[in-house]
Amino acid sequence: MSETEQFNVTVPQACAGKRLDQALVQLFPDYSRARLQQWIKGGHVMVDGAQLRPKDKVFGGERIELTAIVEEEVVWLAQDIPLEIIYEDEALLVINKPAGLVVHPGAGNPDGTLVNALLHYLPSLAEVPRAGVVHRLDKDTTGLMVVAKNIKSQKILVELLQQRLVKRQYEAVVIGTMTGGGTVDEPIGRHANDRVRMAVTMSGKHAVTHYRVLERFRAHTHVQVDLETGRTHQIRVHMAHIHHPLVGDPVYGKRLMLPPKSTDVTKEVLRGFKRQALHAARLGLEHPLTGEWVEWSVSRPQDMAHLLSVLRDDTAAHGDH
Protein backbone atom coordinates (compact mmCIF):
# COMPACT_ATOMS: atom_id res chain seq x y z
CA MET A 1 0.00 0.00 0.00
CA SER A 2 1.13 3.57 -0.68
CA GLU A 3 -0.20 7.04 0.07
CA THR A 4 0.33 10.31 -1.79
CA GLU A 5 0.83 13.76 -0.35
CA GLN A 6 0.78 16.95 -2.40
CA PHE A 7 3.22 19.83 -1.80
CA ASN A 8 3.39 23.24 -3.46
CA VAL A 9 6.42 25.41 -2.74
CA THR A 10 8.36 28.28 -4.29
CA VAL A 11 12.10 27.90 -4.80
CA PRO A 12 13.87 30.43 -2.55
CA GLN A 13 16.71 32.57 -3.84
CA ALA A 14 19.02 30.67 -1.48
CA CYS A 15 18.67 27.68 -3.85
CA ALA A 16 19.46 29.69 -7.00
CA GLY A 17 21.98 27.87 -9.20
CA LYS A 18 21.51 24.52 -7.50
CA ARG A 19 20.51 21.31 -9.24
CA LEU A 20 16.83 20.51 -8.89
CA ASP A 21 17.51 17.44 -6.75
CA GLN A 22 19.84 19.44 -4.46
CA ALA A 23 17.23 22.15 -4.05
CA LEU A 24 14.57 19.58 -3.18
CA VAL A 25 16.82 18.06 -0.49
CA GLN A 26 16.83 21.48 1.21
CA LEU A 27 13.11 22.05 0.71
CA PHE A 28 12.03 18.53 1.76
CA PRO A 29 14.57 17.33 4.35
CA ASP A 30 12.28 14.46 5.44
CA TYR A 31 13.03 12.64 2.18
CA SER A 32 16.35 11.27 0.94
CA ARG A 33 18.01 12.60 -2.19
CA ALA A 34 17.65 9.16 -3.81
CA ARG A 35 13.91 9.14 -3.13
CA LEU A 36 13.53 12.69 -4.48
CA GLN A 37 15.47 11.76 -7.61
CA GLN A 38 13.11 8.82 -8.16
CA TRP A 39 10.13 11.14 -7.92
CA ILE A 40 11.70 13.63 -10.35
CA LYS A 41 12.44 10.89 -12.90
CA GLY A 42 8.97 9.40 -12.37
CA GLY A 43 7.24 12.65 -13.27
CA HIS A 44 6.06 13.41 -9.73
CA VAL A 45 7.83 16.78 -9.63
CA MET A 46 6.67 19.67 -11.82
CA VAL A 47 8.59 22.95 -12.04
CA ASP A 48 6.42 25.78 -13.36
CA GLY A 49 4.30 23.07 -14.96
CA ALA A 50 7.23 21.36 -16.69
CA GLN A 51 9.06 18.11 -15.94
CA LEU A 52 12.80 18.59 -15.44
CA ARG A 53 15.75 16.27 -14.88
CA PRO A 54 17.46 15.95 -11.47
CA LYS A 55 20.55 17.75 -12.79
CA ASP A 56 18.66 20.72 -14.27
CA LYS A 57 19.33 24.03 -12.50
CA VAL A 58 16.79 26.17 -10.66
CA PHE A 59 17.12 29.95 -10.41
CA GLY A 60 14.74 30.91 -7.60
CA GLY A 61 11.10 31.86 -7.82
CA GLU A 62 9.94 28.70 -9.63
CA ARG A 63 6.77 27.03 -8.45
CA ILE A 64 7.31 23.38 -7.55
CA GLU A 65 4.52 20.82 -7.29
CA LEU A 66 5.62 17.58 -5.63
CA THR A 67 3.46 14.49 -5.38
CA ALA A 68 5.16 12.49 -2.63
CA ILE A 69 4.43 8.78 -2.87
CA VAL A 70 5.01 7.27 0.55
CA GLU A 71 5.17 3.49 0.67
CA GLU A 72 3.87 1.72 3.73
CA GLU A 73 6.82 1.08 5.99
CA VAL A 74 8.07 -2.49 5.91
CA VAL A 75 9.51 -3.80 9.16
CA TRP A 76 12.58 -5.94 8.62
CA LEU A 77 12.81 -8.85 11.03
CA ALA A 78 15.83 -9.80 13.07
CA GLN A 79 16.70 -13.44 12.36
CA ASP A 80 19.33 -15.71 13.84
CA ILE A 81 21.34 -16.41 10.69
CA PRO A 82 25.07 -17.20 10.97
CA LEU A 83 27.48 -14.43 9.99
CA GLU A 84 31.18 -14.76 9.27
CA ILE A 85 32.60 -11.54 10.69
CA ILE A 86 36.12 -10.78 9.48
CA TYR A 87 36.55 -7.54 11.41
CA GLU A 88 34.58 -5.33 13.78
CA ASP A 89 35.10 -2.08 15.66
CA GLU A 90 32.86 0.76 16.87
CA ALA A 91 32.38 2.13 13.34
CA LEU A 92 32.02 -0.83 11.01
CA LEU A 93 31.69 -4.54 10.38
CA VAL A 94 33.37 -6.50 7.59
CA ILE A 95 31.45 -9.61 6.54
CA ASN A 96 32.44 -12.60 4.41
CA LYS A 97 29.17 -13.28 2.56
CA PRO A 98 28.49 -16.87 1.47
CA ALA A 99 26.89 -17.88 -1.82
CA GLY A 100 23.10 -18.07 -1.73
CA LEU A 101 22.60 -15.24 0.76
CA VAL A 102 20.57 -12.27 -0.53
CA VAL A 103 21.66 -8.91 0.91
CA HIS A 104 18.31 -7.07 1.24
CA PRO A 105 14.76 -8.26 1.85
CA GLY A 106 12.64 -7.80 -1.25
CA ALA A 107 9.60 -9.06 -3.10
CA GLY A 108 11.06 -12.52 -3.73
CA ASN A 109 13.02 -12.67 -0.48
CA PRO A 110 11.02 -11.13 2.38
CA ASP A 111 13.42 -12.54 4.97
CA GLY A 112 16.40 -14.86 5.37
CA THR A 113 18.76 -12.15 4.10
CA LEU A 114 22.01 -10.60 5.27
CA VAL A 115 20.06 -7.60 6.61
CA ASN A 116 17.91 -9.90 8.77
CA ALA A 117 21.09 -11.52 10.11
CA LEU A 118 22.67 -8.12 10.84
CA LEU A 119 19.62 -6.93 12.77
CA HIS A 120 19.80 -10.02 14.98
CA TYR A 121 23.55 -9.67 15.55
CA LEU A 122 23.36 -5.93 16.26
CA PRO A 123 19.80 -4.67 17.00
CA SER A 124 20.99 -1.03 16.98
CA LEU A 125 21.36 -1.31 13.18
CA ALA A 126 17.58 -0.87 13.02
CA GLU A 127 18.30 2.86 13.51
CA VAL A 128 20.67 2.99 10.51
CA PRO A 129 19.28 3.22 6.95
CA ARG A 130 19.42 -0.16 5.15
CA ALA A 131 20.75 -1.66 8.40
CA GLY A 132 24.15 -0.15 7.63
CA VAL A 133 24.63 -1.79 4.24
CA VAL A 134 26.51 0.58 1.90
CA HIS A 135 27.18 -1.71 -1.08
CA ARG A 136 25.86 -5.04 -2.26
CA LEU A 137 27.01 -8.35 -3.63
CA ASP A 138 24.75 -10.48 -5.80
CA LYS A 139 23.04 -13.43 -4.12
CA ASP A 140 25.52 -15.99 -5.43
CA THR A 141 28.66 -13.84 -5.28
CA THR A 142 30.83 -14.54 -2.25
CA GLY A 143 33.24 -12.41 -0.28
CA LEU A 144 33.79 -9.15 1.54
CA MET A 145 31.22 -6.49 2.35
CA VAL A 146 31.55 -3.54 4.71
CA VAL A 147 28.63 -2.54 6.95
CA ALA A 148 28.38 0.77 8.81
CA LYS A 149 27.41 0.50 12.49
CA ASN A 150 26.05 4.04 12.75
CA ILE A 151 24.70 6.81 10.54
CA LYS A 152 27.89 8.89 10.67
CA SER A 153 30.03 5.98 9.48
CA GLN A 154 27.49 5.12 6.79
CA LYS A 155 27.55 8.65 5.41
CA ILE A 156 31.35 8.63 5.21
CA LEU A 157 31.49 5.16 3.62
CA VAL A 158 28.89 6.08 1.01
CA GLU A 159 30.89 9.20 0.14
CA LEU A 160 34.08 7.14 -0.21
CA LEU A 161 32.28 4.79 -2.59
CA GLN A 162 30.91 7.70 -4.62
CA GLN A 163 34.41 9.20 -4.82
CA ARG A 164 35.81 5.79 -5.92
CA LEU A 165 38.09 5.65 -2.89
CA VAL A 166 37.15 2.10 -1.87
CA LYS A 167 39.31 -0.71 -3.24
CA ARG A 168 37.20 -3.68 -4.34
CA GLN A 169 39.15 -6.55 -5.84
CA TYR A 170 37.53 -9.74 -7.08
CA GLU A 171 38.54 -13.12 -8.42
CA ALA A 172 36.57 -14.71 -11.24
CA VAL A 173 36.76 -17.73 -13.51
CA VAL A 174 35.69 -16.90 -17.04
CA ILE A 175 34.96 -18.93 -20.14
CA GLY A 176 37.63 -18.80 -22.85
CA THR A 177 41.38 -18.30 -22.76
CA MET A 178 42.33 -14.64 -22.40
CA THR A 179 45.53 -13.43 -24.01
CA GLY A 180 46.05 -10.67 -21.45
CA GLY A 181 44.46 -8.14 -19.13
CA GLY A 182 42.66 -4.96 -20.01
CA THR A 183 39.92 -2.48 -19.15
CA VAL A 184 36.25 -2.43 -20.06
CA ASP A 185 34.89 1.12 -20.13
CA GLU A 186 31.27 0.74 -21.22
CA PRO A 187 28.07 2.21 -19.72
CA ILE A 188 25.64 -0.16 -18.00
CA GLY A 189 21.87 0.19 -17.71
CA ARG A 190 18.70 -1.89 -17.71
CA HIS A 191 18.31 -4.31 -20.61
CA ALA A 192 15.85 -2.93 -23.16
CA ASN A 193 13.70 -6.09 -23.29
CA ASP A 194 14.42 -7.88 -20.01
CA ARG A 195 14.13 -5.60 -16.97
CA VAL A 196 15.72 -8.19 -14.68
CA ARG A 197 18.97 -8.05 -16.63
CA MET A 198 21.52 -5.30 -17.04
CA ALA A 199 23.32 -4.59 -20.31
CA VAL A 200 25.92 -2.42 -21.97
CA THR A 201 23.83 0.44 -23.32
CA MET A 202 24.67 3.96 -24.39
CA SER A 203 21.90 5.28 -22.12
CA GLY A 204 23.43 3.54 -19.10
CA LYS A 205 25.68 4.82 -16.31
CA HIS A 206 29.45 5.15 -16.63
CA ALA A 207 31.11 1.85 -15.68
CA VAL A 208 34.79 0.86 -15.66
CA THR A 209 36.20 -2.61 -14.93
CA HIS A 210 39.92 -3.51 -14.91
CA TYR A 211 41.03 -7.13 -15.22
CA ARG A 212 44.27 -9.09 -15.39
CA VAL A 213 45.08 -12.72 -15.97
CA LEU A 214 46.10 -14.79 -12.96
CA GLU A 215 46.15 -18.22 -14.60
CA ARG A 216 45.19 -19.68 -17.97
CA PHE A 217 43.62 -23.08 -18.48
CA ARG A 218 42.71 -24.97 -21.64
CA ALA A 219 39.29 -23.35 -22.10
CA HIS A 220 39.01 -20.99 -19.13
CA THR A 221 40.89 -18.17 -17.40
CA HIS A 222 41.28 -17.22 -13.74
CA VAL A 223 41.24 -13.41 -13.53
CA GLN A 224 41.61 -10.65 -10.97
CA VAL A 225 39.06 -7.89 -11.40
CA ASP A 226 39.22 -4.38 -9.93
CA LEU A 227 36.12 -2.19 -9.89
CA GLU A 228 36.50 1.50 -10.58
CA THR A 229 32.72 1.98 -10.47
CA GLY A 230 30.04 -0.13 -8.81
CA ARG A 231 27.09 -0.74 -11.14
CA THR A 232 24.60 -3.56 -10.69
CA HIS A 233 26.04 -6.83 -12.11
CA GLN A 234 28.99 -4.81 -13.45
CA ILE A 235 31.63 -7.55 -13.62
CA ARG A 236 29.19 -10.11 -14.98
CA VAL A 237 27.93 -7.74 -17.70
CA HIS A 238 31.36 -6.44 -18.71
CA MET A 239 32.97 -9.88 -18.91
CA ALA A 240 30.07 -11.18 -21.00
CA HIS A 241 30.38 -8.08 -23.21
CA ILE A 242 33.98 -8.99 -24.12
CA HIS A 243 32.87 -12.59 -24.77
CA HIS A 244 34.34 -14.03 -21.58
CA PRO A 245 31.27 -14.60 -19.36
CA LEU A 246 31.72 -16.03 -15.89
CA VAL A 247 31.60 -19.77 -15.40
CA GLY A 248 28.20 -20.80 -14.05
CA ASP A 249 26.52 -17.43 -14.58
CA PRO A 250 22.81 -18.26 -15.00
CA VAL A 251 21.90 -14.85 -16.44
CA TYR A 252 24.83 -13.65 -18.54
CA GLY A 253 26.59 -16.93 -19.25
CA LYS A 254 26.66 -18.87 -22.47
CA ARG A 255 26.76 -22.56 -23.28
CA LEU A 256 28.88 -24.84 -21.12
CA MET A 257 32.50 -24.94 -22.24
CA LEU A 258 34.23 -28.31 -21.77
CA PRO A 259 37.92 -28.65 -22.71
CA PRO A 260 38.51 -31.31 -25.40
CA LYS A 261 38.97 -34.86 -24.07
CA SER A 262 38.05 -33.78 -20.54
CA THR A 263 37.90 -36.36 -17.80
CA ASP A 264 34.58 -37.22 -16.16
CA VAL A 265 35.70 -35.30 -13.05
CA THR A 266 36.32 -32.11 -15.07
CA LYS A 267 32.98 -32.44 -16.83
CA GLU A 268 31.14 -33.08 -13.57
CA VAL A 269 32.68 -30.06 -11.80
CA LEU A 270 32.00 -27.67 -14.69
CA ARG A 271 28.45 -28.92 -15.17
CA GLY A 272 27.82 -28.78 -11.43
CA PHE A 273 29.02 -25.19 -10.91
CA LYS A 274 25.62 -23.48 -10.87
CA ARG A 275 26.54 -19.97 -9.69
CA GLN A 276 28.69 -17.23 -11.18
CA ALA A 277 32.32 -17.94 -10.29
CA LEU A 278 32.88 -14.58 -8.63
CA HIS A 279 34.44 -13.81 -5.25
CA ALA A 280 35.07 -10.42 -3.57
CA ALA A 281 38.56 -11.27 -2.33
CA ARG A 282 39.95 -7.94 -1.12
CA LEU A 283 38.46 -4.75 0.32
CA GLY A 284 40.30 -1.58 1.27
CA LEU A 285 39.21 1.87 2.43
CA GLU A 286 40.00 4.86 4.61
CA HIS A 287 38.65 4.12 8.07
CA PRO A 288 35.68 6.44 8.75
CA LEU A 289 36.99 7.35 12.21
CA THR A 290 40.78 7.48 11.86
CA GLY A 291 41.19 8.20 8.15
CA GLU A 292 43.87 5.49 8.05
CA TRP A 293 43.93 3.02 5.15
CA VAL A 294 42.68 -0.42 6.22
CA GLU A 295 42.44 -3.51 4.08
CA TRP A 296 41.06 -7.03 4.40
CA SER A 297 41.31 -10.16 2.29
CA VAL A 298 39.53 -13.49 2.43
CA SER A 299 40.28 -16.82 0.76
CA ARG A 300 38.12 -18.00 -2.10
CA PRO A 301 35.29 -20.37 -1.10
CA GLN A 302 35.69 -24.13 -1.29
CA ASP A 303 33.63 -24.62 -4.45
CA MET A 304 35.66 -22.06 -6.39
CA ALA A 305 38.96 -23.41 -5.03
CA HIS A 306 37.91 -26.89 -6.16
CA LEU A 307 36.93 -25.58 -9.61
CA LEU A 308 40.36 -23.99 -10.05
CA SER A 309 42.12 -27.13 -8.83
CA VAL A 310 40.26 -29.32 -11.32
CA LEU A 311 40.95 -26.92 -14.21
CA ARG A 312 44.63 -26.81 -13.21
CA ASP A 313 44.85 -30.60 -13.15
CA ASP A 314 43.09 -30.82 -16.51
CA THR A 315 45.55 -28.38 -18.06
CA ALA A 316 48.57 -30.18 -16.59
CA ALA A 317 47.27 -33.57 -17.76
CA HIS A 318 47.17 -32.37 -21.36
CA GLY A 319 50.56 -30.69 -21.30
CA ASP A 320 49.10 -27.21 -21.75
CA HIS A 321 49.90 -24.09 -19.79
N, C-alpha and C positions, 0 to 999 in steps of 0.2 A: 504494500500500500504506500501511496505517496500523497503529499499535500502540496498545494501551491500557495504562494504568498506574493502579492503584488507590491512593488516599491516604485515610487516616482521621486527622483532627486535631480538636483541641478549640480553640475560639475563646478566645484569652487575654483577660484583662480589659483589656489595653492596647488592644484593638480595640473595646471597648464603645462603642456609639453610632455606629460607622462604617457606611457602606453595605456590603452584602455584597461587592460587587466590590472596594471599597477594602481590605476586610479580607483578601480572597484575594490581592491584590497583595503584602501584607506576609507572608502565610503561604506563598505560592508565588512567590518572586521570579524563578524561572527562566522564568516565563510572563508574557506581556504582559497588560495590563489588557483589551485588545480580545479576546485569545484566551480569557481567563477569562470575559468577558461572554458570548462565544459559547457556552461550555460551560454557563453558568448558564441561558441562554435555551433551550439544547438539551436541558435536563433531565439534564445530567451532573453536577450539583451538588445534593446533598440536605442539608438542614439539619434535624437532628433528625427525619429521615425525610420532610421536606416539601420541595417545590420552591418556592423564592422567586424574586423578581425581583432584578436587579442593584442596584436602588436601595433595596431593603428593608434595614432596620437590623438589626445583630446586637448582642447585649447582654453577650456573654461567657459561656462555659460551654457553648455549643451544640456539638453533635457534627456535624462536616462530613465527608461522604463525597464525594470528587471522583474521577470517572473521567476521567483525562486522555487525550485522543485525540491522539496525536502522529503527524502525517503524515510520510511519508518525505521527507527534505529534497531539494528540487529545486535543482540547481545551474544558475544562470543563466549563459549564455555571454556572453563579450565578443565583440562583432561590430563590424567596421569599417563603420559606417553614418554618413553625414554628419550633422553637427549644426550648426545655426546658433546660435552663442553670442553673445548680446547683451551680456553682462557676466559678469565672473568676478573673484573675489578669493579670499582664503584661507578664507572661510566659506561661500560660495555660488556657484552658477551660475544665470544666467537664460537660458533657451532659448526660441527662437522655433520652436514645433512646426509642421511642415507638415501638411496634410490627408493622411489615409491612414496615419498612423503611430500604432500602438497604444502606450500608455504602458507597460503591464506585460505580461510573458509570462503566458499563461493557456492554458486548454484548447484554444481555437481558434487561438491565436497563441503557439506555444511559443518562438519567437524572432523576430528582425526587428523588435524593439520599441525604444522610447526607452531602456528600461533596459539592453538589450543594447548600445546605442550608448554610453550613459554609462559602462558598465563597460570598454569599449574605450578611451574617451577618458581615463578616470581610474580605473585599476584599484583604487585604494584605496577606491573606493565599495563594493567587495565587503564591506567591514567595517561599512558603514552599513545599517541596516534599509531595505529597499525601494530600495536603491541611492541613498538620499538624496531620493527623491521624496516630497513632502509634500502635494501635491494633484494632481488629474488633469484632463486635458481628454479629451473623447470622441475616438475615432479620427479622425473627420472634422472636428473643430473645430480651427481654427488659432490660433496666437498664443502668448502668454507663459506660461511656467511657471518657478517657482523650484525649485532643487534644492539641498539641503544637502550640503556637502562633508565634514561630520563629524557625529558623534552629538550633540555639544553644540549645534551650529547647528540640527540637525533638531529637537531637543527644543524649542528656543526658537521656531522657525518654526511647529511644530505648535500650540504654546500660543497664538501670535498668531492663527492661523487659528481656533482654538476660541473665542478672545475677540473674534472679528470685528474684528481690528485690521489685517487685510490688505485693501488696496483692490484689487478685481478689477473692471475695467470692460471691457465687451464691446461690439462692434457686431454688429447682426443685421439681416437683411432679412426682413420678415414679410409674409404674405399679408393683403391688405385695407388700407384706408386708415384709419389711426388719427386720431381727432379731437384727441388730446392724450396727455400722459404720465400715469403713475399708478404704483401699487404693487399687486403681487399678494402677499397674505399668506395662503397656503393650505398645509396640511401635505402632504408628499409621501412616499409609500411604494410598495411593490411593488404592481403591478396585480393585482387579485384573480384574474384568469383567465389572464393572460399574464405569467409570472415574468421574462421578459426586459425587459418594459416597466415604467416607473414611472408613477404616477398621483397625482392629487390624491385623498387619502383621509383620512378623519378619524382613522384609526389610524396615520397617517404621522408623520414628524418635522417640526417647525416649519421653515418655509421662507418667506423673504421676498425678493422681486425688485422692484427699482425700475427704471422705464423712462421714457425721454423721447424725443420725436420729433426726429429730426435733419432728415429730408427726406421729403416725401410725394410719391408718384407716383400714377398713375391707378388702379392696383389693388394697390399695395404700399406699404410704409412702411419707411424706413431708421431704425432706432432705436438709441439708446445704452442699455445695460442695466448696472445696478450690482447686484452680489450682496451681500446682507447675510448670507446663509447659503450653504452650499455643498453642497447635496444632489445626488445622482446625477441627471443630465439636467435639473437644475432649470429653466434658462431655457427649454429645449425644452418641458417639461411645462407650465410656467406660461403661456407664450405661447399654446400650444394650448388651454389651459383658458379663456383669455379670447377664444378664437376668432380668434386671429392667429398660427397656426403658422408656423414658419420655412420660408422658401422651400427646397425641395429635401430637407426632412427625411423620410427614408425610414420612420421609425417613428411620428412624431407628426404628420406632415403630412396635408393633405387633398388633394383633387383639384387639378390644375394650374389656376392662375388666369392667364388671358391677357387683357390689356386689350382692349376692343372695337377692331376694325379695326387690330390690331397688324400691324406689318411682319413679313416672313419672318425678318428678323434678330432681332427681339424674341422671336418664337415659338421660334426655334432656341435662343437663349440660355437662355430660361426652361425649355424642355424638356430642355436639356442640362445643367442645374445639378443634379447628382445627389447632393449632400451638403447637410447643413444649413448655411445661410448664417449662420455664427456665427464670430466672430473675437475672441479675447482681446487687446484692443488696448492695455490699460494695466494696470500692476501696481505697487502701492506698498506699502511696509512699513517697519517700524523695523528697521534693520540689526541682526542678532543679536550683533554684536561692539560696535558703537559706540552703538547705541540711536538713531542719527540716522535721520530719515525719508529714504528713497531711493525713487525712482520711475523706471519705464521705460515707454516706449511703442514700438509697432512698427506700421508701415503695414499696411493690410489686404492680403491676398494678391491676386495678379493676377486670379484668376477672380472674386473678389468685387468688385474694382474695376471689372472689365469689366461685370459684372451691373449695378452701380449706374449706370455710364455709359450703358448701353443703356436702362435704365428712365428715366433723365433725358432722353435724346434722345427717347424715345417720348412722354413727358409734354410736352416742349417742342413736338414736332411737332403735337400735338393741342390746343395752346393752353391746357393745363391746368397748374395749379401748386398 
